[in-house]
Amino acid sequence: MRRAGIALLLAVSLSACGGGGGAVEHVVLTLDWTPNPDHVGFYYARDAGLFRQAELDVAIRAPSDPAAPLKLVAAGGSDLAVSYEQEVFFAAAKKLPVVAVAAVVGQPLNSIMSIDPAIHGLADLKGRSIGITGVPADYAALVSAGLAHDVRVVNVGYTLLPALLSHKVDAVLGMYRNVEGVELEQRGFHPTVIPLDRAGVPTYDELVLVASAERLRSSPEYARMVGRFVAAFLEGTADAQRHPERSLRILGKVTASDHAFLARSTPATLALLGRGCLSEAAWRRFGAWMHDRGLLKSPVSAADVMTTRFLGAHCQ
């Protein structure tokens, strides 16, 4: 039923733009970071010709600056981008006209991790040290986890993995379960991994596909393109999950990661990918949490930063 629903969404999107045989539209997608297994749905859709079937010629670009993707979409320098739910809320606070149109990874990847065999859960961290990058969201997460006053917080910047491996800290907050979690397993460890939604933070979409809110309002052509893109991307994600070996081969051509890592990270990531659905209720809860924790000075309406208009009946 899921495959049929996505295929129907693609067919409807193509019909809305006049069906097959039209001119191919060039689209620029800017990623959140360098190509990695999180982006498998985009690369699979491109490799399998799903974007081409939707009359789209998609250029996938890595950003020179991780802060740039949303700014590029807002300024018209990129048609679409991959970003984080939290960053979409921050963009709204800065009056950037961007909106999430689909989930790329629809659950938290960011986690608390430890390789200490005596640490199995949050309660075991009390009285221990935890390394963080130092961004405000780290402190907010520690408060929600009930650890803010019970652990020794060490700002290690972005050297989280080295700090953990060298036993500078007992645990870290800020590493991804499908990346560093896999790396730790490859090194022979059995890490304790606690995703943030199991540590008191409301569940959220780790990565989302973002479009220009302004162009969606002013350009029917752009809106139709977004609909076709989303449908093809969702079909690519579903196909990638059904064909993990092909997914691995595709990622091997576009990423700089070694094969051993990809061979473990790819299936781990595929198991975490959802159907692209967005929940306004979940975004309201996460936005309220950001405001309550002081990450947002003023409340931001979920309806202003996400839309389900391009998602099919399978998301209802």
Buried (B, 14 or more C-beta within 10 A) or exposed (E): EEEEBBBBBBEEBBEEBEEEEEEEBEBBBBBBEEBBBBBBBBBBBBBBEBBBBBBBEBEBBBBEEBEBBBBBBBEEEBBBBBBBBBBBBBBBBEEBBBBBBBBBBBBBBBBBBBBBEEBEEBEBBEEBBBBBBBBEBBBBBBBBBBBEEBBEBBEBEEBBBEBBBEEBBBBBBBBBBBBBBBBBBEEEBEBBBBBBBBBBBBBBBBBBBBBBBBBBEEEEEBBBBBBBBBBBBBBBBBBBBEBBEBBBEBBBEBBEBEEEBBBBBBBBBBEBBBBBBBBBEBBBBBBBBBBEBEBBEEBBEBEBBBBBEBBBEBBE
